[in-house]
Amino acid sequence: MRYFALALAASVMLGTSLQAAQWLVDESPRKRTWEEAVDYCDFKGGRLPSAKDLKSAYNSKIKEAFKKDYYWSYSEFTGDFEQALYVNFMDGSSHHSPKTFKMQVRCVKK
């Protein structure tokens, strides 16, 4: 699957034609806080993916292009805007965490 991820010059398509996320092939070279992740994706011309986008990636063959780690989503935790949702790429679960924690970042196109 490494070849699959590297073979794509600009993005990887996921989902159906009605709701597809275009993933940037390169992920952040280091872990970032949620605010840093938002800024990084903006700088790259993209945005953080939704938790749903990340879950779709985990449940497809494209998960091989992701590290087995935790990835930030843009979704803030309801009732506590100091926290945001993330997806665990070791088991596909999603949870919330303080935005000050550092996690992996992979952006989607705006």
C-alpha positions in Angstrom: 0.0 0.0 0.0 3.0 2.3 0.4 3.2 2.4 -3.4 -0.5 3.3 -3.6 0.0 6.3 -1.4 3.2 7.4 -3.1 1.9 6.9 -6.6 -0.7 9.6 -6.3 0.8 13.0 -7.2 -1.7 15.2 -5.4 -4.5 13.5 -3.6 -6.3 10.2 -2.8 -10.1 9.9 -3.4 -12.2 8.4 -0.7 -15.9 7.7 -0.4 -18.5 8.0 -3.0 -18.9 10.6 -5.7 -21.5 12.3 -3.5 -19.2 12.6 -0.5 -15.6 12.2 -1.2 -12.6 13.6 0.7 -9.5 14.5 -1.3 -6.5 13.7 1.0 -3.2 15.4 0.7 -0.6 12.7 0.2 1.9 14.2 2.6 1.1 14.3 6.2 2.6 16.7 8.7 6.3 15.8 9.3 5.6 16.2 13.1 2.8 16.0 15.6 0.9 19.2 16.3 -1.6 20.7 18.7 -5.1 21.2 17.3 -4.5 24.9 16.7 -1.2 24.1 15.0 -2.9 21.5 12.9 -5.6 24.0 11.8 -2.8 26.5 10.8 -0.7 23.8 9.1 -3.7 22.6 6.9 -4.6 26.2 6.1 -0.9 26.8 5.0 -1.1 23.7 2.8 -4.3 25.0 1.1 -6.5 22.5 2.9 -8.4 21.9 6.2 -8.5 19.3 8.9 -10.8 16.4 8.0 -14.0 15.6 9.8 -14.1 12.7 12.2 -16.3 11.0 9.6 -13.7 11.5 6.9 -11.1 9.9 9.2 -13.3 7.0 10.1 -14.0 6.4 6.4 -10.2 6.4 5.7 -9.7 3.9 8.5 -12.4 1.6 7.2 -10.9 1.6 3.7 -7.7 0.3 2.1 -6.3 3.9 2.3 -5.7 3.4 6.1 -2.3 1.8 5.0 -1.1 5.3 4.0 -1.7 6.5 7.6 0.6 5.9 10.6 -0.8 3.7 13.4 -1.4 6.8 15.6 -3.9 9.4 16.6 -5.2 12.0 14.0 -6.9 15.3 14.8 -10.3 16.1 13.2 -11.7 19.6 12.9 -14.7 18.6 15.0 -14.7 20.3 18.4 -16.1 18.3 21.4 -19.7 19.4 22.1 -19.9 21.3 25.4 -16.2 21.8 25.8 -14.5 23.8 23.1 -11.1 23.3 24.7 -11.3 19.7 23.3 -11.6 18.2 19.8 -12.3 14.8 18.4 -9.6 12.5 17.0 -9.5 9.1 15.4 -7.2 6.3 16.6 -5.7 4.6 13.5 -4.7 1.6 15.6 -8.3 0.5 16.2 -10.6 3.0 14.4 -12.1 4.4 17.5 -12.8 8.1 18.0 -12.4 10.1 21.2 -11.9 13.6 22.4 -8.8 15.2 23.8 -7.6 18.7 25.0 -6.5 20.7 22.0 -3.1 21.2 23.6 -2.1 17.5 23.1 0.0 16.8 20.0 -1.2 14.3 17.4 -0.7 13.4 13.8 -2.2 15.6 11.0 -3.3 14.8 7.5 -5.2 17.4 5.6 -8.0 17.3 3.1 -8.5 19.8 0.3 -11.0 22.6 0.9 
